[in-house]
Amino acid sequence: TLDSDGNLYLGTNNGIFQAVTQNNENIWSYNCGSPIYSSALITQNNRLIICTYDGRIICFNLNTINYETPSFEWLLPTGSPIKASPAVDNMGFIYVTTMDGKLLKINDQGTSSEIDWQVNTQQEIEASPILDGNGNIIIVSTDGEINKISPDGVIIWTNINENYQIIGTPAFDDNNNLFVAVISTGSTDSTGTDST
């Protein structure tokens, strides 16, 4: 992700998270201790949110960070692997999906955080959550399930796409139409032969 000055924030497979300038000069780095497979997020309050594969959500305050010895504001363990990037709504709530099928709504309380609610789809999720214009959250699973969830954690609707996988993050167009890329997993007939 990029900040307002054009600095780049990125994580690596060996767990090192770093901030670099447009000229590729290191600003600061931090060893998160676990691979980082997703993009970070910078909130409206200039708070950097990082998700690690071992299931931790880490928040740095970019307004007060010490470049020599960077330390986080809070760390929230979820107990579930995370590959997807976080999302944030206009109230500052953070949404994270986990590999074991959970959507978490996280309340950033400054120097601490708490899980406001969680929805368990029991479906593996690799894609990032997205928000529509009303603050509803769309999540998709690798088993082809699409869920629309209200800001209060209520599932509004579910769409099941049998024989398809969804790995990538969906997107809305300017007319609020939802676009989802699916991968056909095929189906087999009674002889075990691929019928697609």
C-alpha positions in Angstrom: 0.0 0.0 0.0 1.0 3.6 -0.4 0.8 6.6 2.0 0.0 10.2 1.1 3.7 10.9 0.5 4.0 8.0 -2.0 6.0 5.8 0.4 5.5 2.1 -0.2 4.6 -0.4 2.6 5.1 -4.1 1.9 5.5 -7.4 3.6 7.6 -10.4 2.5 7.5 -14.1 2.6 10.1 -14.2 5.3 8.0 -12.0 7.6 9.8 -8.7 7.2 7.6 -5.7 6.8 9.2 -2.5 5.5 8.5 1.0 4.4 10.5 2.4 1.5 10.5 5.8 -0.3 9.8 6.3 -4.0 13.6 6.2 -4.5 13.7 2.7 -2.9 15.4 4.0 0.3 14.5 2.1 3.5 12.5 4.2 6.0 11.9 1.4 8.6 11.4 -2.3 8.9 9.9 -4.7 11.4 10.1 -8.5 11.7 6.6 -9.8 12.0 7.8 -13.3 12.5 5.4 -14.9 10.0 4.9 -14.6 6.2 2.8 -11.7 4.9 0.8 -12.7 1.9 -1.6 -9.7 1.7 -1.4 -5.9 1.2 -1.4 -3.8 4.2 -4.0 -1.0 4.8 -3.6 2.6 5.9 -6.8 4.0 7.6 -8.1 7.6 7.5 -6.3 8.1 10.9 -3.0 7.1 9.4 -2.9 3.7 11.1 -1.1 0.9 9.3 -2.9 -2.5 9.5 -0.9 -5.7 8.7 -2.2 -9.2 8.6 0.2 -12.2 9.0 -0.2 -15.8 7.8 0.0 -17.0 11.4 -3.2 -15.1 12.1 -2.1 -11.9 13.8 -3.4 -8.4 13.0 -0.8 -5.7 13.8 -1.5 -2.0 14.0 1.2 0.7 13.7 0.5 4.4 14.2 2.2 6.2 11.3 1.8 9.6 13.1 4.0 8.6 16.0 6.2 5.7 14.8 9.9 5.7 15.7 11.8 4.8 12.5 14.8 3.6 14.5 12.8 1.2 16.8 9.3 0.8 15.3 6.8 -0.7 17.7 3.1 -1.5 17.2 0.2 0.1 18.9 -1.6 -3.2 19.3 -1.5 -6.8 18.1 -4.6 -9.0 17.9 -4.2 -12.8 17.5 -7.0 -14.5 15.7 -5.8 -18.1 15.8 -6.5 -18.5 12.1 -4.2 -18.1 9.1 -4.7 -14.9 7.0 -3.9 -14.5 3.3 -6.3 -11.7 2.5 -5.9 -8.0 2.7 -8.0 -6.1 5.3 -10.7 -3.6 4.5 -11.9 -0.6 6.5 -15.2 1.2 6.5 -15.8 5.0 6.9 -16.3 4.6 10.7 -12.8 3.1 11.0 -13.9 -0.5 11.7 -11.5 -3.1 10.1 -12.7 -6.3 8.4 -10.5 -9.3 8.0 -11.2 -12.7 6.5 -9.4 -15.9 7.6 -8.4 -19.1 5.8 -10.8 -21.1 8.1 -13.8 -19.1 6.9 -14.3 -16.3 9.4 -15.1 -12.7 8.8 -14.0 -10.5 11.7 -15.1 -6.9 12.4 -12.4 -5.3 14.5 -12.7 -2.2 16.6 -9.5 -0.1 16.7 -9.5 1.5 20.2 -6.2 3.4 19.9 -3.7 1.4 22.0 -5.8 -1.8 21.9 -8.4 -3.5 19.8 -11.3 -6.0 20.1 -13.3 -8.2 17.8 -16.7 -6.6 17.6 -18.3 -9.6 16.0 -17.4 -12.6 13.8 -19.3 -14.6 11.2 -18.1 -18.2 10.5 -18.9 -19.4 7.0 -17.0 -22.7 7.5 -15.6 -22.1 4.0 -12.0 -21.5 3.2 -11.4 -17.8 2.3 -8.4 -16.4 0.4 -10.0 -13.3 -1.1 -10.2 -9.9 0.7 -13.5 -8.6 1.9 -15.0 -5.6 0.0 -17.7 -3.1 1.1 -20.6 -1.8 -0.9 -22.0 1.8 -0.8 -24.2 0.9 2.2 -21.4 -0.6 4.3 -22.4 -4.2 3.7 -19.5 -6.6 3.4 -19.0 -9.1 0.5 -16.9 -12.2 1.1 -16.2 -15.1 -1.2 -14.9 -18.6 -0.5 -12.7 -21.0 -2.4 -15.7 -23.3 -2.6 -17.6 -20.8 -4.7 -19.8 -19.3 -2.0 -20.6 -15.5 -2.0 -22.0 -13.9 1.1 -23.3 -10.4 1.7 -23.2 -9.4 5.4 -24.6 -6.3 7.1 -22.4 -4.0 9.2 -24.1 -5.7 12.2 -22.8 -9.2 11.2 -26.1 -10.5 9.8 -25.9 -12.6 6.6 -28.2 -10.8 4.1 -27.9 -13.4 1.3 -25.7 -16.3 0.2 -25.1 -17.4 -3.4 -23.6 -20.9 -3.9 -21.7 -21.6 -7.1 -21.2 -25.4 -7.3 -18.2 -26.7 -9.2 -16.5 -23.3 -9.1 -13.7 -21.8 -6.9 -13.3 -18.2 -6.0 -9.7 -17.2 -5.1 -9.5 -13.5 -6.2 -11.1 -10.5 -4.6 -14.4 -9.4 -6.1 -15.1 -5.8 -7.2 -17.9 -3.3 -7.8 -18.3 -1.1 -10.8 -19.7 2.5 -10.8 -23.3 1.1 -10.9 -22.7 -1.1 -7.9 -22.7 -4.3 -10.0 -20.7 -7.0 -8.3 -18.0 -8.8 -10.4 -16.6 -12.1 -9.3 -14.0 -14.2 -11.2 -14.6 -18.0 -10.8 -12.5 -21.0 -11.7 -14.3 -24.1 -12.9 -13.5 -27.2 -10.9 -15.5 -29.4 -13.2 -17.8 -32.2 -12.3 -17.6 -36.0 -12.7 -20.2 -38.5 -13.9 -20.8 -41.9 -12.2 -17.7 -43.3 -14.0 -15.4 -40.7 -12.5 -14.9 -39.1 -15.9 -14.7 -35.3 -16.2 -18.0 -34.1 -17.7 -17.1 -30.5 -18.4 
